[in-house]
Amino acid sequence: MAERDNPLTEAFFYILLAVRKPNHGYGITQEVETLTGGRLILGAGTLYGALQTMLNRGWITVYSEDTSSRKKKEYLITKSGLEAFRTEKSRLEELLKHAKLMEEREDD
């Protein structure tokens, strides 16, 4: 099974959502927290570990980098990252479809 076919962690899923437009680490954390209503709060280790893994897989790219003291980087999803995201979205939709079918059978 290829890496892109493995299920994404929830953190990876939301990070890929947050980098559909250029976004920096703090912005990603804030967007994920907002999208999940505060249920998922990414710690720095989780966020930057995930970003490094996604950079290595070619799923995101560094869009821009501030070379001043803080070296803030903005990340952007790549075509490969969008493909991984869409694969996961389809997998999740299938899971929900089957769960709904089973619930409907139980109700009959």
VENSUL-V548714 format. One line per field, one symbol per residue. ss: DSSP state (2 for helix, 1 for strand, 0 for the rest). phi: phi as a letter, one per 30 degrees, with the letter a starting at -180 (. if undefined). psi: psi as a letter, one per 40 degrees, with the letter a starting at -180 (. if undefined). Layout:
ss->???
phi->???
psi->???
This chain:
ss->002220000222222222000011222222222220000000022222222222222001111110000000111110222222222222222222222222222220
phi->.dedcdeddddeedddddcdbeacedddedddddeciidccddedddddddddddddidbbddabdddedhdcccbdcedddddddddddddddededdddddddddd
psi->hideeiiiiddddddddefeihiidddddddddddefedhhhidddddddddddddeediihdihheadefhihihiiddddddddddddddddddddddddddddd.
